[in-house]
Amino acid sequence: MSNIIVGLSGGVDSAVAALLLKQQGHEVAAVFMKNWDEDDEDDYCPAEQDLADARTIAGQLGIELHTVSFSSEYWSRVFAHFLAEYEAGRTPSPDIICNREIKFRAFLDHATGLGADFIATGHYARIEKSPVVRLLKGVDEDKDQTYFLHTLDQAQLASSLFPLGGLKKQAVREMAKEVGFPVYAKKDSTGICFIGERRFSAFLAQYLKKNPGEIRSLDDEVIGQHDGLMFYTIGQRQGLGIGGRQNSSGDPWYVTSKDLENNILRVAQGVNHPALFSFGLLASELHWISASAPGETLECCARIRHQQPVQDCTLTVSSAQQCSVRFKQPQRAITPGQSVVFYQDDECLGGAVIDAAIEL
């Protein structure tokens, strides 16, 4: 049996992951990670309640719980990149970087120092370790989290376990209820913890200077003012401040693009406006889980956001770090800064960061 340290978050998923490993006879301990420090944190991110829940679960399982702060690592490796991307007018995915740099690097290093053979988390994904380590989708398609794990490498995955990969979420909650975990019905965490319940624009304005500019229609008509391009994302409807206008369809307005050079936000009416769709994209920061590209051209599937059904596409690798993707069906709101993640059947191959939507 192995010595395994579980990342215990105080939620139902990591609790059941620890339970399953204990039932399998492993030596199990746990670590509660605190990744964000803020004086008024309790108003927005329930870290203290999560820690209390983690302590309760560890007590019920009879396992040791370590607490560790990775706040400085999070600031330098995740949050600084988050701010830089927004300042550049892009929309980053901090959860992806957090997994690579904190949960499967800082936590892995810490757990190894405590004598762990493996770390385990409550992610809904599967790992196959023969001979090359492969990352596979979780059995529960609605909860599959491989999109957020696609930047992990062979060493990180070889040292990791995902006990929930073969389970459905409902079964996990039922197991937690059966053993008396008080978190069995606890709501899943959503969004970014360091933002919590605050309005996103208000949070971002604490760190980035506003740079107001014009909102223009695709006909180049000025129809409003924006507070700064960093506060908006492609496909966004809420918060544009565009009221009813004469000679318009009456449909809601959506962000179609950002003109960074001229500080203009472009918008169009209608959730399915053609300007929101594209057949292709360019991407960089290409990463392969197997450590090598499967070829220069590949027929595969891809996601451009978490929980999106996979889409058929043709992937063309132009260099070690760059690629283009041509979809068989047009994709809505392809967003620079987000990730495109590639699949063949159930296997997650890797992914890249979207630079631009483009017709290929």
PLY file of the C-alpha trace (Angstrom):
ply
format ascii 1.0
element vertex 360
property float x
property float y
property float z
element edge 359
property int vertex1
property int vertex2
end_header
0.00 0.00 0.00
1.11 3.56 -0.72
1.58 6.65 1.39
-0.84 9.16 -0.12
-1.53 12.79 0.78
-4.90 14.16 -0.31
-5.54 17.80 -1.07
-8.51 18.23 1.28
-10.47 21.36 0.37
-13.41 21.02 2.73
-15.73 20.00 -0.10
-17.48 16.72 -0.81
-15.24 15.61 -3.70
-11.90 15.64 -1.88
-13.59 14.15 1.21
-14.80 11.11 -0.74
-11.43 10.84 -2.52
-9.77 10.48 0.89
-12.47 8.03 2.03
-11.94 5.76 -0.98
-8.17 5.70 -0.53
-8.56 4.88 3.16
-10.98 2.05 2.31
-8.41 0.66 -0.14
-5.96 0.31 2.73
-3.52 3.11 1.88
-1.71 5.25 4.43
-3.61 8.51 4.01
-2.94 12.02 5.28
-4.31 15.34 4.07
-3.23 18.90 3.32
-5.48 21.95 3.37
-4.06 24.61 1.05
-4.64 28.31 1.57
-3.78 30.12 -1.64
-5.08 33.64 -1.07
-4.56 36.20 1.71
-6.82 39.19 2.10
-7.91 41.16 5.17
-11.61 41.02 4.29
-11.44 37.51 2.86
-14.23 36.16 5.07
-16.73 38.37 3.27
-15.95 36.78 -0.08
-14.10 33.46 0.16
-15.18 31.09 2.95
-11.68 29.75 3.69
-12.27 29.48 7.43
-15.43 27.42 6.95
-13.65 25.25 4.39
-10.81 24.63 6.85
-13.31 23.76 9.60
-15.01 21.29 7.24
-11.65 19.78 6.29
-10.81 19.30 9.97
-14.16 17.60 10.58
-13.63 15.22 7.65
-10.06 14.42 8.69
-11.30 13.71 12.20
-14.01 11.37 10.97
-11.50 9.51 8.81
-8.86 9.44 11.54
-6.19 10.99 9.31
-3.68 13.73 9.99
-4.45 17.15 8.46
-1.62 19.53 7.59
-2.31 23.15 6.70
-0.05 25.11 4.40
-0.15 28.53 2.78
0.88 28.84 -0.86
-0.22 32.49 -1.01
3.15 33.85 -2.12
3.49 31.17 -4.80
-0.07 31.85 -5.93
0.57 35.57 -6.20
3.77 35.22 -8.21
2.86 32.24 -10.39
-0.89 32.66 -10.92
-2.25 36.07 -9.95
0.51 38.15 -11.57
-0.18 36.34 -14.86
-3.92 36.83 -14.37
-3.47 40.62 -14.08
-1.03 40.83 -16.99
-3.43 38.99 -19.28
-6.37 41.23 -18.37
-4.22 44.32 -18.81
-3.41 43.05 -22.31
-7.14 42.79 -23.08
-7.29 38.99 -22.85
-9.40 36.68 -20.65
-7.21 34.18 -18.78
-8.13 30.91 -17.04
-6.43 31.10 -13.62
-7.72 27.65 -12.58
-5.59 26.06 -15.31
-2.45 27.81 -14.13
-3.32 27.11 -10.48
-3.44 23.38 -11.21
-0.08 23.43 -12.99
1.78 25.71 -10.58
0.10 25.20 -7.19
-1.90 21.98 -6.83
0.41 19.81 -8.93
3.70 21.60 -8.30
3.85 23.44 -4.97
1.52 20.95 -3.28
3.27 17.98 -4.91
6.66 19.24 -3.73
5.30 19.81 -0.23
3.69 16.36 -0.07
6.87 14.70 -1.31
8.72 16.45 1.50
6.24 14.90 3.93
7.07 11.44 2.57
4.17 10.90 0.16
4.40 8.38 -2.66
1.46 10.09 -4.41
-0.85 13.05 -4.07
-4.59 12.75 -4.68
-7.33 15.27 -5.42
-11.08 15.23 -5.99
-10.86 16.02 -9.70
-13.18 14.20 -12.09
-10.57 12.74 -14.44
-8.73 9.46 -14.94
-5.07 8.56 -15.28
-3.69 5.58 -17.18
-0.05 4.81 -16.44
1.06 2.19 -18.96
3.60 2.90 -20.41
3.19 6.63 -21.14
0.95 8.42 -18.65
-2.36 9.33 -20.27
-5.01 11.74 -18.99
-8.55 10.53 -19.67
-11.94 12.19 -19.26
-13.89 11.49 -16.11
-16.77 9.02 -16.49
-19.18 11.80 -15.49
-19.18 13.91 -18.67
-20.98 16.75 -16.88
-18.22 17.00 -14.26
-15.17 16.10 -16.38
-12.30 18.43 -15.41
-9.61 17.49 -17.93
-9.98 20.95 -19.50
-8.41 22.42 -16.34
-5.73 19.71 -16.13
-4.39 19.74 -19.68
-1.13 21.57 -18.85
0.11 18.83 -16.49
3.18 16.86 -17.56
4.24 13.25 -17.31
5.96 13.63 -13.95
3.04 15.46 -12.36
0.47 12.93 -13.56
2.66 9.95 -12.65
2.68 11.19 -9.04
-1.07 11.89 -8.89
-4.25 9.94 -8.24
-7.85 10.88 -9.11
-10.04 8.47 -7.10
-13.30 9.98 -8.40
-12.54 9.56 -12.10
-14.77 6.53 -12.52
-17.70 7.89 -10.51
-20.73 10.07 -11.14
-21.19 13.13 -8.95
-24.47 11.86 -7.51
-22.78 8.65 -6.39
-20.09 10.70 -4.67
-22.70 12.68 -2.72
-24.50 9.48 -1.76
-21.26 7.93 -0.46
-20.56 11.05 1.60
-24.07 10.94 3.06
-23.82 7.24 3.92
-20.65 7.72 6.00
-22.01 10.85 7.69
-19.86 13.56 6.14
-21.65 16.86 6.92
-20.50 18.25 3.55
-22.42 15.65 1.50
-24.77 18.35 0.15
-22.28 21.24 0.21
-22.53 23.44 -2.86
-19.72 23.08 -5.37
-17.34 26.01 -5.48
-17.63 28.06 -8.66
-15.69 30.94 -10.11
-12.44 32.29 -8.71
-12.05 32.20 -4.94
-10.17 35.49 -4.65
-13.08 37.27 -6.36
-15.90 35.43 -4.61
-19.26 37.21 -4.56
-17.89 40.59 -5.58
-18.62 42.16 -8.94
-15.73 41.19 -11.17
-15.17 44.70 -12.52
-15.01 46.14 -8.98
-12.39 43.57 -7.99
-10.28 44.11 -11.09
-10.41 47.90 -10.67
-8.47 47.49 -7.40
-5.44 46.34 -9.40
-5.77 47.78 -12.91
-6.29 51.39 -13.94
-9.49 52.12 -15.83
-9.07 53.22 -19.44
-12.47 54.37 -20.77
-13.23 54.33 -24.47
-15.98 54.01 -27.06
-18.41 51.18 -27.65
-19.08 50.95 -31.37
-21.43 48.88 -33.49
-20.12 46.88 -36.44
-21.25 49.84 -38.59
-18.81 51.99 -36.58
-21.57 53.94 -34.85
-20.68 55.12 -31.34
-23.40 53.71 -29.09
-21.85 53.87 -25.63
-18.79 54.12 -23.42
-16.79 51.34 -21.78
-14.71 51.54 -18.60
-11.71 49.69 -20.01
-11.36 46.74 -22.37
-10.06 44.51 -19.56
-13.53 44.50 -17.97
-15.18 42.76 -20.94
-14.91 39.40 -22.65
-15.99 38.08 -26.04
-19.65 37.07 -26.03
-20.46 39.15 -22.95
-23.99 40.54 -22.67
-24.30 41.93 -19.14
-22.81 45.23 -18.04
-22.58 46.98 -21.42
-24.93 49.79 -20.44
-26.48 50.02 -23.89
-30.15 50.88 -23.65
-32.89 50.73 -26.26
-32.02 52.47 -29.52
-34.06 53.73 -32.43
-33.97 51.68 -35.62
-32.56 48.64 -33.80
-33.96 45.12 -33.58
-34.43 45.31 -29.83
-32.22 42.24 -29.34
-29.54 42.34 -26.62
-26.05 43.55 -27.48
-23.01 41.26 -27.22
-19.27 41.91 -27.32
-17.84 40.65 -30.63
-14.24 41.93 -30.44
-11.81 44.35 -28.85
-9.82 46.89 -30.84
-6.84 47.19 -28.50
-4.95 49.70 -30.63
-7.83 52.19 -30.67
-9.39 51.20 -27.33
-12.75 50.39 -28.95
-15.21 47.72 -27.84
-17.11 46.24 -30.79
-20.66 44.96 -30.23
-23.52 43.46 -32.24
-27.14 42.57 -31.57
-28.39 39.03 -31.17
-27.05 35.99 -29.36
-26.35 34.27 -32.69
-24.99 37.22 -34.63
-22.53 35.96 -37.29
-19.78 38.20 -35.90
-19.74 36.03 -32.76
-18.84 32.89 -34.73
-15.67 31.65 -36.35
-14.48 28.43 -37.94
-10.91 28.72 -36.69
-8.37 30.04 -34.24
-4.67 30.62 -33.72
-3.07 29.53 -30.44
0.31 29.46 -28.71
1.93 28.07 -25.54
1.23 24.63 -26.97
1.55 21.78 -24.45
1.37 18.02 -25.02
0.77 15.71 -22.07
2.82 12.99 -23.78
5.67 15.56 -24.18
5.63 15.32 -27.98
3.27 16.42 -30.74
1.23 13.64 -32.39
2.13 15.03 -35.84
1.96 18.20 -37.90
-1.71 17.71 -38.78
-4.25 15.86 -36.68
-7.96 15.16 -37.01
-9.24 15.34 -33.44
-11.74 17.08 -31.18
-11.38 20.20 -29.08
-13.04 22.33 -26.42
-12.68 26.09 -26.16
-14.31 26.22 -22.70
-15.01 23.95 -19.75
-18.04 21.64 -20.11
-18.45 22.42 -23.79
-19.18 19.27 -25.81
-16.06 18.36 -27.79
-16.02 19.71 -31.34
-14.56 18.01 -34.43
-11.58 19.89 -35.81
-8.34 19.77 -37.75
-5.27 20.76 -35.74
-2.20 22.04 -37.58
1.03 22.38 -35.59
3.11 25.20 -37.07
5.93 25.19 -34.49
6.80 23.75 -31.10
4.71 26.45 -29.42
2.09 27.43 -32.02
-0.83 25.88 -33.82
-4.01 26.63 -35.75
-7.37 24.92 -35.41
-10.08 24.62 -38.05
-13.47 23.51 -36.74
-16.02 21.61 -38.78
-18.79 23.71 -37.25
-18.49 27.43 -36.40
-17.71 28.16 -32.76
-19.26 30.97 -30.74
-17.21 33.49 -28.76
-13.69 32.18 -29.30
-11.85 34.18 -26.66
-8.15 35.19 -26.60
-6.53 34.17 -23.33
-8.77 31.14 -22.85
-7.53 27.65 -23.68
-8.30 25.26 -26.51
-7.92 21.66 -25.31
-7.53 18.67 -27.63
-8.99 15.17 -27.38
-9.00 11.83 -29.15
-11.84 9.68 -27.86
-11.54 9.86 -24.05
-7.90 10.95 -24.01
-6.92 14.56 -23.33
-3.88 15.24 -25.50
-2.99 18.72 -24.26
-3.86 22.23 -25.36
-2.83 25.79 -26.07
-3.77 29.39 -25.23
-6.01 31.07 -27.77
-4.49 34.14 -29.45
-7.19 35.00 -31.98
-10.33 33.80 -33.70
-9.72 33.70 -37.43
-11.21 32.19 -40.56
-8.85 29.45 -41.75
0 1
1 2
2 3
3 4
4 5
5 6
6 7
7 8
8 9
9 10
10 11
11 12
12 13
13 14
14 15
15 16
16 17
17 18
18 19
19 20
20 21
21 22
22 23
23 24
24 25
25 26
26 27
27 28
28 29
29 30
30 31
31 32
32 33
33 34
34 35
35 36
36 37
37 38
38 39
39 40
40 41
41 42
42 43
43 44
44 45
45 46
46 47
47 48
48 49
49 50
50 51
51 52
52 53
53 54
54 55
55 56
56 57
57 58
58 59
59 60
60 61
61 62
62 63
63 64
64 65
65 66
66 67
67 68
68 69
69 70
70 71
71 72
72 73
73 74
74 75
75 76
76 77
77 78
78 79
79 80
80 81
81 82
82 83
83 84
84 85
85 86
86 87
87 88
88 89
89 90
90 91
91 92
92 93
93 94
94 95
95 96
96 97
97 98
98 99
99 100
100 101
101 102
102 103
103 104
104 105
105 106
106 107
107 108
108 109
109 110
110 111
111 112
112 113
113 114
114 115
115 116
116 117
117 118
118 119
119 120
120 121
121 122
122 123
123 124
124 125
125 126
126 127
127 128
128 129
129 130
130 131
131 132
132 133
133 134
134 135
135 136
136 137
137 138
138 139
139 140
140 141
141 142
142 143
143 144
144 145
145 146
146 147
147 148
148 149
149 150
150 151
151 152
152 153
153 154
154 155
155 156
156 157
157 158
158 159
159 160
160 161
161 162
162 163
163 164
164 165
165 166
166 167
167 168
168 169
169 170
170 171
171 172
172 173
173 174
174 175
175 176
176 177
177 178
178 179
179 180
180 181
181 182
182 183
183 184
184 185
185 186
186 187
187 188
188 189
189 190
190 191
191 192
192 193
193 194
194 195
195 196
196 197
197 198
198 199
199 200
200 201
201 202
202 203
203 204
204 205
205 206
206 207
207 208
208 209
209 210
210 211
211 212
212 213
213 214
214 215
215 216
216 217
217 218
218 219
219 220
220 221
221 222
222 223
223 224
224 225
225 226
226 227
227 228
228 229
229 230
230 231
231 232
232 233
233 234
234 235
235 236
236 237
237 238
238 239
239 240
240 241
241 242
242 243
243 244
244 245
245 246
246 247
247 248
248 249
249 250
250 251
251 252
252 253
253 254
254 255
255 256
256 257
257 258
258 259
259 260
260 261
261 262
262 263
263 264
264 265
265 266
266 267
267 268
268 269
269 270
270 271
271 272
272 273
273 274
274 275
275 276
276 277
277 278
278 279
279 280
280 281
281 282
282 283
283 284
284 285
285 286
286 287
287 288
288 289
289 290
290 291
291 292
292 293
293 294
294 295
295 296
296 297
297 298
298 299
299 300
300 301
301 302
302 303
303 304
304 305
305 306
306 307
307 308
308 309
309 310
310 311
311 312
312 313
313 314
314 315
315 316
316 317
317 318
318 319
319 320
320 321
321 322
322 323
323 324
324 325
325 326
326 327
327 328
328 329
329 330
330 331
331 332
332 333
333 334
334 335
335 336
336 337
337 338
338 339
339 340
340 341
341 342
342 343
343 344
344 345
345 346
346 347
347 348
348 349
349 350
350 351
351 352
352 353
353 354
354 355
355 356
356 357
357 358
358 359
